[in-house]
Amino acid sequence: MEAIQAKKSRTEWGVRASNYALSTFNPIRSIVDGMKLTPHPDKPMIALSIGDPTVFGNLPVPEAAEDAIIKALKTRTYNGYGPSTGYEKARAAVAEYVSTPTTKVEARDVVLCSGCSGALDLCITVLANPGQNILMPRPGFSIYKTLAESLGVIVKTYDLLPEKSWEIDLDNLTELIDDHTAGIVVNNPSNPCGSVYSEEHLKDVLAIASKFKVPIIADEIYEHFVFDGFQYHSMASLTTEVPIVSCGGLTKRFLVPGWRMGWIVVYDRNNTLSEIRQGLTSLSQRILGPNTLVQAALPDILNNTPAEFFHDTVQYIQKNAALFYKRLCAVPGLKPVMPQGAMYMMVGIDMAGFPEYNTDVEFTEAMVTEQSVFCLPATCFQYPGYFRVVLTVPADKVDEACNRIEEFCKQHFTKSVNGTTEITGK
Ligand SMILES: *Cc1c(COP(=O)(O)O)cnc(C)c1O
């Protein structure tokens, strides 16, 4: 009775957002929204900041994927609800697509989600309780932190080493693990680094996970997206022991971020993940499953897209990577790290050589003001002292962007005190 009285005595609306909403935030948004991004009036803006391969219109969707969607639509049978984890046929198609000779999975091992971020959301939510911790890479994709922290899950970051092509600092990773560690996020190939890990390195990571019995959340949205001379290994293909939930989707490889089709593949080991499977099914029921039209088209999209399409996309990105790398290596005060895959390159800034700017955020902001080139400051990835370049840009824009970045640096770089370029990334 007391409670009802109290409720009735409320005199103001005072509608408050939940703690969950109030503790949700994406660092990229808060950093970018806080920047003064006023391009130079005489120079058209070149945005090297947006991780969406469709923005320039230069990388079309595979025709087979377009046809598959039209076909699915015209059947008039996919307008209703599907099962919350996805249609059996669509899950079977994903299982076939990700299976390797050593690692076979079936439809029952797949949960379809709304994009890969939807998959990551489910994986973090199913594995970690508030107060437990999840380990994630630094620099790393910011959404892991966003998702974990809104749940009250503690984020611990392990270091990636730029001088070792962004390999994981294994000692650091080991030190961070404790009894409250619910999972390790490994992103390979990586956003923002463009790194592609060797079989040996991934096995080293798996050995640590195995020793301390911590499951892996593998963000493999850039699977197979690797440059010549490098090879992609799924984490699951390198262990028969460590339980892994792998997150993937159509978004990057098929160049359709807006279609919101992602998936989780559960690599169970000796039934260590049976409760996790059940938990994922329960969580999938919160939003009644992803888009059924894209699900219906999924078998055709995965089976009919020619290998040539993937090859051409990777060649395009790789060419841009080589171009950016060559040009930026010659720019005073910058130190690009050559990527091995994905769609990005990290570039170190010799901050001591640019005394006008205190941070990578100020540096990239000034580059917009003076040169209308916007690169994302790596503070967005918890890695100050660098910026990230997207490699999906048309070639003529790459050239123009490099000219402007070079002009900017030449105008502002003053040789470091000790005369050497030193980039700490701290
Ligand atoms: C783009 C990206 C995602 C998110 O993909 P969506 O399918 O658009 O949700 C996840 N992880 C990484 C590393 C990405 O770069």
The ligand as an ORCA input file, in Angstrom:
! r2SCAN-3c Opt
* xyz 0 1
  C      32.654     -3.681    -38.789
  C      33.060     -4.520    -37.654
  C      32.110     -5.220    -36.889
  C      30.617     -4.955    -36.970
  O      29.997     -5.489    -38.002
  P      28.414     -5.325    -38.201
  O      28.082     -6.571    -38.937
  O      28.221     -4.100    -39.023
  O      27.723     -5.237    -36.907
  C      32.563     -6.061    -35.890
  N      33.869     -6.185    -35.615
  C      34.802     -5.494    -36.294
  C      36.231     -5.657    -35.928
  C      34.423     -4.625    -37.325
  O      35.357     -3.899    -37.953
*
